[in-house]
Amino acid sequence: MKELHRVSEHIFFVVQNSYATEVVLLFLMLLVPCLLSRFLARKVDMSIPDLGLVFTWILFLYGGLGLFAFILNGYGYLPMWDMRLYGHPAKVREIIYVGECYLAFAVGFSLFYGWAVRSEKALIVKSDATTFFVSFLLSAVVGILLFLCHYFLGDASHRGGYASTYLQFRHYPLLMRQAIGWLSQIEFTLLLSSMVFLFAWKPHLHRHAAIFILVLLLSEVVEGGSRALSFLLAFGYVLCYLIYVRMVSAKLLGLIGISGIVGFMIIGVVRTGGGIYSLLQGEFLTVYITSIDIIHKSIRMPSLISSYLIDVMRLLPQQLLPIEKIDPATWYVSTYYPAYYKAGGGFAFGSIAESVMAGGWIEALVRGGGLGLGYAAIRNYCLSYRATPLRVFVYVWFAIMAYQAVRNTTFFAFSGFVLWVLPILVLQALLFRISPYMNKF
C-alpha cells in the first residue's frame, strides 16, 4: 500500500507542475487510435487487422514513447545521450510543439481514413503450392546474389559493426550501388510474399515460418547487424496468422505487441552495448529529436511543392535528373553532421520532421489526411469482395511499411511499392499463369 500511495503522489505531482501539458498531450495521442478503433468496429469488418488502425498505433509508438522519454528526462530518470542535444537541450515548448504535430498528423489521418474506408467484407481466397514455391525460389536466388555481393564486392574494412554496413559499397559507381540497394529491398519483398503464400496455401505450416524468422533474428543479433528484416518479417507473421489462422483476443494481441516492442528495444541495447537507460534512447526517441533539432537549426523546406515531390523523385533514376537526388534523411545528416555521416551513421527523418520544416501542425494535419486517403484506397481495394493471396500480400506489405511514413517520408510506401513490389507482382503474374488463383488478381 505504501508503494501504491507513493506512485499516486508522484502522478499527482506530475499533473500539478509544468509537465502537465506533456502528460495531457500523451493521453490525447493514445486517445486517437482508441477512438479510431471504436469507430471502425462499427463501420467495417474487423476480422482482418485494419491497415489504418495499425498505422495509428505505430504513430503513437513513435510520438508517444518519444514524448514519454522526455517526460522521464524532465524528472531526472532518463539522461539524454543524443549528440544533437549536447549544448542545446530541448526546451519544454519545443517538446510540446513536436508532440502537437504528432497529434495533428494522427487526427488528420484518422478523420480522412475513417471517412473514406468502405465496409465490404472480403472473402479470403486460398493459394496453392506453385505460388509459394515460385516465390520462395525467387527469394533464394536474390538472397544468394546479395550474399555474393557482400562477400566478394563489400569493402572488407567495413565488415563487422552496425554502422559500417552502410559503408561497404559506398566506393562503387552509382549504378552498382543502385542495383545492390534494389536487390536488398527486393529480398524483403520476396521473403514476405513467400510467407503470405505459405499461410494462404497451408496455414498449419506457420511454425516453419516462425522458426525461420527466429533463426534470422538470432543471426542478426550475433552479427550486430540491422534488426529491421527479422522484425518486419515477424510483424508480417503476426498479420498473416491473424488473417489465415485465427484472430486472437485484444489482450493477447496487446501483449504480443508490447513484447515485440520491448524485444526490439532490448536488441538495440545489446547491439550498441548500452545499459538499461538505452532502452528509450533508440529508434523512437531519435525520430522525435530530429524534429526538435530542425527547430533548433531553423531549417525550412524550400517550398511546399518540393516537399511533396520528394517521393515522386524516388521513381526517377539519378542518371535521368539534372540535379542530385537525395532523400531528406541523408541530406539532413550529411549537411549538419558530416563526420557522423562519413562514419556510416544516420538519423531517421519522417513525416513530422517534414511538417515542422514546412509549417507545423497545420502541415501535419494535411499530410496525415492525405496519407489517410491513400491508405483507405489500399484497404478498400485489397479487402473488397475477394482477398486473393496477391491482394493480401500487398495489404500486409503496406501495413508493415507504415512505419516508414514516420521515420522516412510521408508517402514513402507508395513510391516504394512502385519500385520494389510492382516489378515482383508483374514477374510473379507471369510465372503464376499456371495457377488459377493468381489469374483472378
Buried (B, 14 or more C-beta within 10 A) or exposed (E): EEEEEEEEEEEEEBEEEEBEBBBEBBEBBBBBBEBBBEBBEEEBEEEBBBBBBBBBBBBBBBBBBBBBBBBBBBEEEBEBEBEBBEEEEBEEEBBBBBBBBBBBBBBBBBBBBBEBBEEEEBEBBEBBEBBBBBBBEBBBEBBEBBEEBBEEEBBEEBBEEBBBBBBBBEEBEEEEBBBBEBBBBBBBBBBBBBBBBBBBBBBEEBEEBBEBBEEBBEEBBEBBBEBEBBBBBBBBBBBBBBBBEEBBEEEEBEEBBEEBBEBBBBBBBEBBEBEEBBBBBBBBBBBBBBBBBBBBEEBEBEEEEEBBEBBEBBEEEBEEEEEEBBBBBBBBBBEBBEEBBEEBBBBBBBBBBBBBBBBBBEBBBBBBBBBBBBBBBBBBEBBBEEBBBBBBBBBBBBBBBBBBBBBBBBBBBBBBBEBBBEEBBEBBBEBBEEBEBBEEB
